[in-house]
């Protein structure tokens, strides 16, 4: 038994030496310019070598195509980043605005002015507000606001101390209001020829505001400001004037009652 094991080990050792000698012989047939890791001895197997060469060419073409695609995409991205963002047409912007909610109202004041449009500042430079308690008011500064740095407002507008007569300002305001889904503007209004102590008459601007508001599907209602000697008769005349002059405009707000049918059981009980 021991002799059989010894013979088996010798045979295995000889077989391993034979394989190693073949490997060394094949290695001597390897081309000198072959790269590291390239299989050697394939020259003895023409079919296998041909298939390997074909696969190498295929992978080379695919890698080159990927590199070209990546380079092309990178160049396009770089070109896009360097291009200026095109201006979006006003019509396109209007289409992207949300639908107005006509149950959502905001106040709108058109009594501001600046030297560019009005020759002077209006309302931006009104007197400094004093405290309602005379004892405390004595310690408050007196005088007027001094635009453009110091204006009569708790917040400084992004458009600066604008003029309410500037059509581009009205356009910007309507776009901002529409973007908030607001549907109705309560326009501060004085009868023709009237104004507060710090402003000027603004009735002549109403039609322009109505036109631009309608462009953004907004509606205008009127907040009649208090004025001297206002009574029931003057209010009647004011309302009649507003309806006669502006009532037919598509931007004029008309409140519509929603008629809802009462449930059948409720109708029977009420009868």
Secondary structure, DSSP 8 states (H G I E B T S, - for coil): -HHHHHHHHHHHHHHHHHHHHHHHHHHHTS-TT--TT--SSGGG-HHHHHHHHHHHHHHHHHHHHHHHHHHHHHHHHHHHHHS------HHHHHHHS---EEEEEEEE----B-HHHHSS-BSTT-B----SSHHHHTTS--SB--TTTS-SSSS--TT-S--TT-HHHHHHHHHHHHHTTEEEEEEEE--TT---TT----GGGHHHHHHHHHHTT-EEEEEE---TT--HHHHHHHHHHHHHHHTTSTTB-----------HHHHHHH-
